[in-house]
Amino acid sequence: MNVMSIPQARRGADADRETEWWRGAVIYQIYPRSFQDSNGDGIGDLAGITRRLTYVASLGVDAVWISPFFKSPMLDFGYDIADYRAIDPMFGTLADFEALIAEAHRLGLKIIIDQVYSHTSDRHAWFTESRSSRDNPKADWYVWADPKPDGTPPNNWLSVFGGSAWRWDSTRCQYYLHNFLSSQPDLNFHNPAVQDAILDTARFWLDRGVDGFRLDALNFLFHSRGLEDNPPAPPDERLGADTPAVNPYRYQRHLYDKNRPEVVAFLKRFRRLLNEYPGAMSIGEVGESRRSLELMAEYTCGGDRLHMCYSFDFLSLEPPTPARIRGMVERFDECAGDGWTCWSFSNHDVMRHASRWAAGLPDPGAYLRMLATLLLSLRGSVCLYQGEELGLTEASIDFEDLQDPYGIQFWPAFKGRDGCRTPMVWSGEAPNGAFSEGKPWLPVAPEHLPLAVSIQESDPTALLNHYRTMLAFRARHPEVVKGDIRFIGESGRVLAFERRLAGRAMLVVAINMGGEQATIALGTRACEAIPGFDAGGRFEQGELTLRPYGCWFARTEDGGGE
């Protein structure tokens, strides 16, 4: 497979870029089961990722985030970890991981690994010991509670995956807490020994050369010791990524089972560890629908907590609009101070945005190009999910092929997460899209084959090459990577803003997010359109006219050059 040469903009970085490489970085998420199979068993692996790193580097991204590849019974496909320090044999060996890191670093890519600290698998040795009695050395490493006098669970807390968040254990004759599957018991982070053990696992991977961690379900780390009942949520708060009637989890305000203030103290401990490894970074996932931006700010401000967070705000069914984008960015900046965010439109847990937002549009390709331009122009870092750069849509999975327990539980009203986890398509002609020589663990979607890498690379107008163009543009403009943002003008369909560095207005960006021509007044500022990035608009006498989904970049009068 031919790939474009690796962008040179990342090479020869100065010391500041080495220690703060994460600020404004573009991170490419790899779901290892579905990226590249190297041994024909139908499941992607570490050696397969290593094989495809040249392609990833050719995109122009800064880092790779790899979803869990640790020892696991795979009941939640790696997010149920049985040993934090062991690689599951289906993905390879520690030597395979070391080879992956070496190749990534050779290509100028950082490696971020997923860490699931809020819970383990029930097959983890810690839980095996904890459940064996009420007085063993790890008896308090998980969240145990006695039943109510009538034998029912301690409170009304619900699992994200449906039903009670409590599971009865007949050995201890107590309930244990599981915010997710019943096979994923929650660790008790109120116990300092648990925090110490988790920090030791992080040090284990830092010593092996990883550049950072993505912390899964970060806001679930602590619970209220009082085990109070959660209050009901008003009907207008029951909306989310799935329909409200499907999952009763959204019928509660989760005041006591997550989002607890104790999270901040642990994050400070975690940051002190990372500070021992210059350049090591952290990014937290905030799975919260009501006050996600406030939590992101709380977890990243002050320089002694996480480096950045991302939320599900742009992973919802609601399509982005200029007003929504502006409101979220400005609100985060207002409450975060010196905090930093990371934006994303898709990941392994939600329907792909090519289906969420672009399905049924007259020109979905133009819309997806506009979204890529938007995402890569905002203030903050960016996460791209594998296949997003190809415009992959949500695959339709038959029930008999379904793997995700979330989808199996709520079928057919909610089909789970398998549709966004189907294999990457590398070739439009090869069996299984060149993902595997064996039967893939999830079917390759036939409609994805015409979008394969091999086909798009030869088409300069393809979405893949638009991503490459925008990533190269971003790398050349430090004001886009690290600068401030100030929104300008008022328009129902056009989002316009300046990106500034060191207090100077350097770039003007205008994006028509609608499918009709639109005009916005930019005032008297002098704007010099950037060749190659101005075809979407016409600027005359202070007014900018943009074609449908058109994007326009210009230097201001006092701006810098290319």
Helices and strands as residue ranges (DSSP letters): H 15-19, E 26-30, G 32-34, H 46-59, E 63-66, E 70-71, E 83-87, H 94-106, E 110-115, H 125-130, E 144-145, E 166-169, E 174-177, H 192-206, E 212-215, G 218-220, G 235-237, G 248-251, H 263-274, E 281-286, H 292-300, G 301-303, E 308-311, H 322-336, E 342-344, H 353-356, H 364-375, E 381-385, G 388-390, G 399-401, H 405-410, G 418-420, G 431-434, G 446-451, H 453-456, H 463-476, H 478-482, E 484-487, E 494-501, E 504-512, E 518-521, E 527-529, E 537-540, E 543-546, E 551-556
